[in-house]
């Protein structure tokens, strides 16, 4: 995983916080998907909206990681 290598290059507290955030979000999203898929009253559009929100959350984290890498490389 890229973030492990960043500990030597960047601020370890920032990368550690992002790692923790990813783990927390993954657990939360997994549980939410399980509930949505198993709920017969959930409409496909609701699931689609949730998945879009999840994707946006991970894109945001990805952008933060990219900024950390660029800063660590002195760009």
N, C-alpha and C positions, 0 to 999 in steps of 0.2 A: 504494500500500500504506500502510496506516495507520501502521505502525511508523516510516516515514521521517519523517513529520510529528512523531512523538513525540520525535525527537532534539532538537528545539528546546524542548520542554516538559518532558521528563523526564530521567532519568539516561541519558545516551547509552551508557554502558558496559552498563547493564542491557538496554536495547533492542537494542543491538548483539549482546549475548550471545544474546538470544532470536532474533534474526534468524539468527545462525549456527546455533543449535540447530534451528530450523525447516529450514534448508537441509540440515543433516546428517541429520536424521530423514527428510526427504523422499527423499533419495538412498538411505538405508538401506531405508526401507519400499518404495521402488520395486523395488529389487533383490530383497527378500524376497518381494514379491508375484509377481514374474516367476518366481522359483524355485518357489514354491508352486503356481502355476498350471500350470507345465510339468512338475511331478512327478506322475506318474500314481498314485503311492501315497498322496498326500495326500487325506484325507477332507474333505468339505465342512465338517464341524464344526470341523476344525482351521483351515481358512481363515476361517471365521466368527469363531472365537476370536481369531485374529490381527487381523482387521479391527476387532474390538471394542477390542483393546488399542491399535491405531493411533488409533482415534477418541478414546479416553480420553486419550491422550498429547496430541492436538491440543486437546482441551477444556481440559486443564490449562494449556497455553500460552495459550489464549484467556483464561482466568481471570487469569493473570498480567498479560497485556496490559491487561485491563480495570482491574485494580488500578493499573497505572501511569498510565493515562489519568485515573482518578479522582483519584489523588494529584496529578497535574500540573494538574488543574483546581481543586485545592484543596477537594475534597469531603470 
